[in-house]
Amino acid sequence: MILVGRYLSPFTRRAAIVLKTLNIGFEVKHLTATPENAELVTINPLARVPALILDDGEVLIDSAAIIDYLLEVGDPDNTLLAAGGGDRRTVMRLVGVAQGTIEKTVGVVYEQIKRPGGSHHQPWLDQLRVQASAGFDYLEKAATGRVWLHGNGLTLADVNAVAAYDFAGYLPFCEDLVAGSKYPALAELSARCNALQAFSETAWSG
Ligand SMILES: N[C@@H](CCC(=O)N[C@@H](CS)C(=O)NCC(=O)O)C(=O)O
């Protein structure tokens, strides 16, 4: 199968981490995410990444749909996400906050790079920063005093939280969100996760 996107995208990275954690073989194809990219538009009409092209040509669009499929075929013991009940709801809540934090952090970047002449709309940028910071605050609280965000091992909650935290540190447009020692528990969680191949092999190196 082919994962379309590059690891700078936290949405692509979270799908890649799940692929690697579950030992599912895949290739990566980097296509620039703009509507002018005709090849990407044939894969995803929205011209967004990630997409996952299965071996029979079927295309999965959106990281949530990709991960849903990967868990179905590659995680029969439900290690990354419990099959049901309170454990599943807790992980999904943390995943939801982390995914929203990623969306707001990506928004902070886009607000600064997509407008002409380096301009931006300050009230909207401020709001995005407040929302992203609230997400990181929430995840920091959840990570404090714990090895993993939920239970005794790596779950989808850790994958998403680390994808969010690491992404913010990758780019000058958003690194201040997590700079310094603002989030010690998330920094520790990131270090712990990045000791695993699924994370280190998908870390963005520029
Ligand atoms: N909800 C989507 C979001 C994907 C997304 O926004 N990806 C970004 C890259 S980080 C993208 O393709 N941006 C281009 C655009 O939206 O125009 C997912 O989880 O896959």
The ligand as an SDF file (V2000), in Angstrom:
LIG
                    3D

 20 19  0  0  0  0  0  0  0  0999 V2000
   -8.8470   15.7980    8.5550 N   0  0  0  0  0  0  0  0  0  0  0  0
   -7.7500   15.5550    7.6580 C   0  0  0  0  0  0  0  0  0  0  0  0
   -6.8500   16.7680    7.6050 C   0  0  0  0  0  0  0  0  0  0  0  0
   -5.7590   16.6090    6.5680 C   0  0  0  0  0  0  0  0  0  0  0  0
   -5.0300   17.9330    6.3070 C   0  0  0  0  0  0  0  0  0  0  0  0
   -5.5590   19.0220    6.5570 O   0  0  0  0  0  0  0  0  0  0  0  0
   -3.8070   17.8170    5.7900 N   0  0  0  0  0  0  0  0  0  0  0  0
   -3.0470   18.9910    5.4440 C   0  0  0  0  0  0  0  0  0  0  0  0
   -1.5650   18.7390    5.5140 C   0  0  0  0  0  0  0  0  0  0  0  0
   -0.9940   18.8320    7.1700 S   0  0  0  0  0  0  0  0  0  0  0  0
   -3.3740   19.3530    4.0080 C   0  0  0  0  0  0  0  0  0  0  0  0
   -3.4500   18.5060    3.1700 O   0  0  0  0  0  0  0  0  0  0  0  0
   -3.5540   20.6550    3.7750 N   0  0  0  0  0  0  0  0  0  0  0  0
   -3.8440   21.1970    2.5020 C   0  0  0  0  0  0  0  0  0  0  0  0
   -5.1980   21.7970    2.4730 C   0  0  0  0  0  0  0  0  0  0  0  0
   -6.0450   21.4960    3.3530 O   0  0  0  0  0  0  0  0  0  0  0  0
   -5.4620   22.5660    1.5670 O   0  0  0  0  0  0  0  0  0  0  0  0
   -6.9870   14.3080    8.1070 C   0  0  0  0  0  0  0  0  0  0  0  0
   -7.0180   14.0170    9.3190 O   0  0  0  0  0  0  0  0  0  0  0  0
   -6.4010   13.6100    7.2800 O   0  0  0  0  0  0  0  0  0  0  0  0
  1  2  1  0
  2  3  1  0
  2 18  1  0
  3  4  1  0
  4  5  1  0
  5  6  2  0
  5  7  1  0
  7  8  1  0
  8  9  1  0
  8 11  1  0
  9 10  1  0
 11 12  2  0
 11 13  1  0
 13 14  1  0
 14 15  1  0
 15 16  2  0
 15 17  1  0
 18 19  2  0
 18 20  1  0
M  END
$$$$
